Amino acid sequence: MIKKHLIAVFIDTGSTPNTPQWKRIKKSTELTIALNPETEEVDYIADENPTTELSKYAPSIEQPLKMIKDEPDFEFFWDKFFNMPTGQDAKVQYLVVFMFDKVGDGATAKYKAWNGDAIVSCNELNAVDSEISFDLMFGGTIKKGTVAVTGTAPDYVPTFTEGFTDASEAGK
C-alpha cells in the first residue's frame, strides 16, 4: 500500500526565474490528483456506431489547506487568496514527486516526478473548518523526469531533472 506522505506536492514560492524555491504543501487534509480525461466521439466509416477516443488529459489538484499562521504553504496560498491574482500573476510552478516510484538504487536513487506551470484558483475560505481551498490546474506540457531529494521528511529539498536516461526508467 502506498502511503499519502509518499506523494509530495511542491510549489515554487520564489520570485527568481530558473531558481525555484520549493515549498511542500504539508498542511492539507486531502490529496487527489484528477486527470480529467477529455474524450471525443469519432464516427469511423467502417464501424456501425461511433467510437470514444481519449484525446488528452487536463490534470488538476483540488486542495483544502489548514490555515496555520507562519506555515509556508498557508502563507503562500493566503497571499493568493487575499490578493486574488489573475492572468500571469495566478501562475505558479509545481512539482509532484512520486516518492514510492524509485529510479536507480542506493544513494543515487531518484523518484519519478512531474513539473510544469499551474494556475492557482482560490475557491473559498472556510473559517469554521479553518481551511482555504484552492485548485492547481496544470497547464501546458507536463515535464516528466526525476527528482533527487536532500534533507529530511517532511522538509525535503527537491532537485528536478527532466527526462529519463532510458525507456525502462520512464516505465515504457
WOSULPE-V502518 format. One record per helix or strand of 3 or more residues. SS is the DSSP state (A for helix, B for strand). FROM is the first residue (numbers start at 1). LEN is the number of residues. If there is no record, write none. Layout:
# WOSULPE-V502518
ss:SS from:FROM len:LEN
ss:SS from:FROM len:LEN
This chain:
# WOSULPE-V502518
ss:A from:4 len:3
ss:B from:7 len:6
ss:B from:22 len:3
ss:B from:37 len:6
ss:B from:51 len:7
ss:B from:60 len:7
ss:A from:72 len:12
ss:A from:87 len:4
ss:B from:91 len:13
ss:A from:106 len:3
ss:B from:110 len:17
ss:B from:131 len:20
ss:B from:157 len:6
ss:A from:167 len:4
